């Protein structure tokens, strides 16, 4: 198993990387854990994919391309669609909640893009 393919470790790394504004790296580390979830059709795979896309939305903004706001709004939709799966009954709820809280904070920080 490659480093960070375990979900708990990947979530810890994701939150740390998001705090450091390393959004692409956060996406990469969580994506490694997402692939096995998707293959075995784990119910959490959609929430994980949404959080991955949440990170990518902010990577678009960080890079500052002309189309960045439009791309960020499009990509964040996956997160918006699945964020409600972050409920206390799921495994690693506290880590998922931290990841979602960070994305929500970043959305507020970029309110002009996300109409928050």
PyMOL commands that set and color helices and strands:
alter all, ss='L'
color gray80, all
select helices_A, chain A and resi 7-19+23-39+45-63+68-85+93-109+111-114
alter helices_A, ss='H'
color red, helices_A
deselect
rebuild
show_as cartoon
